[in-house]
Amino acid sequence: MAGESFHNCSQYLRIPDNSMTSRRYRTDFFQSIWVSVSLYCLLALLFCCAGLCAGSSGAFITRQPWRGRLGDHLLSYIGTKALARRYNLHYLYTPFISSDQFVLHDEELCPEPHHEHFDRVILLRSVQQLERSEAHRKREGGRVLYIAAPHLRYEGELRGKFREEMRRLIAPRGQLASIDMPHDAVTIALHIRTGGDHPPDKRARVRKKSAHKFSRISSAIGVLQRLVPRVARKKVYIHIFTDDSNPARLAQHVASHLDNPDVEIGYRREGNHYDANVLEDLFGMMQCDYLIRTQSCFSAVAALLGRHKKVFIY
């Protein structure tokens, strides 16, 4: 039957070129070949990844699945990748919130590791624990899977080629709406986190649990009052990035304390919400000359991957 199908395709290819039927059948034939080759390559990739998990010796590292916001997950991803690089571990990707919006989702894709493929599975809570476990593995041999706990952070390798690699992987897969900023001005990204539009009781719990991430706006204004005169040789543009649904109120408050006609303050005019335009804000903060940020993980990622002249934490 396969020979008959190939014979029929050959007949189609011998139809004269000036025939619309010929072009259609040739197109269908080559499209079928392209689909078959693509499926073969995808299956080969999956089998290779499965073989990596099931047959390779050495140590592997992945992230522990957990709830968290985008900034938390990105910092965890960067830290786990840095550990893999520093200690020569195989990195196994596990998807997280919005990870399918980044380039890394295409390049890191690998089947979920099965614990039975490993001699030991270790939940990593510190770098020191990893170093002890690696020393033991190198003496005794075997296959080990390390699962990085959510709070585990490691940024020791975030420089040079590794930093450029993170910038490439943590880039949008598709087109994002850009934030319009003047090209003839010094641009300052100001991150203000208020807790968004959660109900008052939940908002209070969030602020109490992560009080260090909700710095006083007066502290940010103090940074601006010191920074703006130093860069005021040119026009200054400040863009407010916030989870607050009323950024105009914040902009008016900041402007009243600066009282400088050469300073323009921008913000999202409509549709601002704590869970909307998240990627646009992340990459918008990265493109500014200066970043004034809270201690939140979200703006920490912007500081790590951006090319700012200086970053201020308030």
Sequence and secondary structure as in RCSB ss.txt:
>XXXX:A:sequence
MAGESFHNCSQYLRIPDNSMTSRRYRTDFFQSIWVSVSLYCLLALLFCCAGLCAGSSGAFITRQPWRGRLGDHLL
SYIGTKALARRYNLHYLYTPFISSDQFVLHDEELCPEPHHEHFDRVILLRSVQQLERSEAHRKREGGRVLYIAAP
HLRYEGELRGKFREEMRRLIAPRGQLASIDMPHDAVTIALHIRTGGDHPPDKRARVRKKSAHKFSRISSAIGVLQ
RLVPRVARKKVYIHIFTDDSNPARLAQHVASHLDNPDVEIGYRREGNHYDANVLEDLFGMMQCDYLIRTQSCFSA
VAALLGRHKKVFIY
>XXXX:A:secstr
 HHHHHHHHHHHHTS TT HHHHHHHHHHHHHHHHHHHHHHHHHHHHHHHHHHHH  EEEEEE      HHHHHH
HHHHHHHHHHHTT EE     TTGGGBTHHHHS      GGG SEEEEE  HHHHHHHHHHHHHH  EEEEEE T
T    TT SHHHHHHHHHHSSBSS        TTEEEEEEEE   TT  HHHHHHHHHHTGGGS  HHHHHHHHH
HHHHHHTTSEEEEEEEES S HHHHHHHHHHHH  TTEEEE   S   TTSSHHHHHHHHHTSSEEEE S HHHH
HHHHHS  SEEEE 
